[in-house]
């Protein structure tokens, strides 16, 4: 019975025939059709994965900041890690993120009976919303 080779086998052998054994890593990266090798706006290949663990509270804070900024999570994280400015420009995505976060804060504030129940995460989110609103009004505050 004839069995057709799968696509990975044929792709690997075809790529090995094209590239040859003496090509540099950079030359192989340039000729690769691998979708994991994405290029950024400067033409650099992004093939490295950076992963880290966070607590559920930290995850909520990161997600809130990403939603308010209007940037994709990857873009927001590496801008913050590289100490680059995160400039928020008003768009529907930012509007929806601000609206959602302000609604959740309103629900939490209605539920709170005493000042002792205010969490540091909620204060940080309120501070972030204040900075974003100030930035959108025209002041030069960074997030």
N, C-alpha and C positions, 0 to 999 in steps of 0.2 A: 504494500500500500504506500502510495506517495504521500509524503508529508511536506507541505510547504514550510520553509523556514520563517520564523516570525520576524517582525520588522526590526526588532533590536539586533538580532544576529546579522541581518543584511546591512543595517545601518553601520554597525561597528566594523564589519569587514570592509565595507565601501569606504568609510572614513579612514581606516588604517591604510588602505591602498592609496588614497589621495594625499594624505598628510605625510606619509613616510616616517621612518624612525628617527630622523635627525632634525626635526622641527623643534623650535623653542616653544616654551609654554605660551608665550605671548602670541606666537604665530598660530598655534592651535586654537587659542581663545578667539582670535580674530576670524578664523575660518569656521568656527563652530556655529551650528544652527540651534543650539540648545536654548530654549526659552528661559532657563534659569539664569542665563548670563545677560542680564538686562543692562542697558547703558543709561546713565543719567544725562542731564542736560549738558554736561561738559564732555560727554563722549567717553566717560570712564565706565569700565565694566563693573557691575555690582554682583560679585559672585560670593561674597562672604556673608555668612549669617551671624548675627549677634543676638543672643537670647539671654534673658534674665528672668528670675522669678520675683513675683511681687505678692503681697498679701491681698486678700479680697478688698480691704479698705483702700489700699494703694491703687488697685486696679480701678476702683470706682473713681478715685481722684484723677487718675490718668485719663480715663474715658470722658470724664466731665470736661477736663481741660482740652482734650482733642475735639469734643463736640462744640465747645465754645469757640475754638480757634478757627474752625472751618477747614482745617487741613486734614489730609489723610493721616492715619496714626503713625505710619512709618516716617512720613515727612516731619511730623511734629516731634517725634522721639529723637530723630537724629539731629534736628535743629537744636533741641534742648541739650542733648548730649555734647554737641560741639559748641555750645554757648553762642549760637547764632540768634539773631533777633527773630521773634515770631510776630510778624506784623499781621494783624487781623484786618481784612477788608470786608466790608459789608456785602453779603450775598445771601441768597435764600438758605443755604446750609448753615451759616452763622446765625441767622435769624431763628431758625428752627432749634438749633442747639441752645441758644440763649433762652428761648421760650420754654423749652423742656426743663432746663436747669432751674429757671426761676419758678416754674410750677412745682417742681419737687421741693424746693426750698420753702415755698409758701405752705405746702402740706406739712412739712416738718415743723415750721414755726407755729402753725395752728395746733399741732399736737403737743408742743412743749408747754409745760406748766411753770417751770422755774428756769432761771438763767443757768443753773448747774447742768441742765440737760443738753445744752448747746455743745456739739462735738467740734473738735478742731478741724475735722474734714469739712463740716458745713461752713465754718468761718473761712476756711481757705477757698472754698467754692464761691462764697459771697465776695471775698476779696478779688478773686479772679474775674468775676462778672463785673465788678466795679471798674477794674482796670480796663477790661475790654470795652465797656461802654464809654469810658473816658477817652480811650484811644480812638474809638469810632467818632466821637464828637470832634476830635481834632487835636487833642493834647498829645504830646510826644512820649507818653508813658509806654514802657515795654511790658510785655507779659512776663 
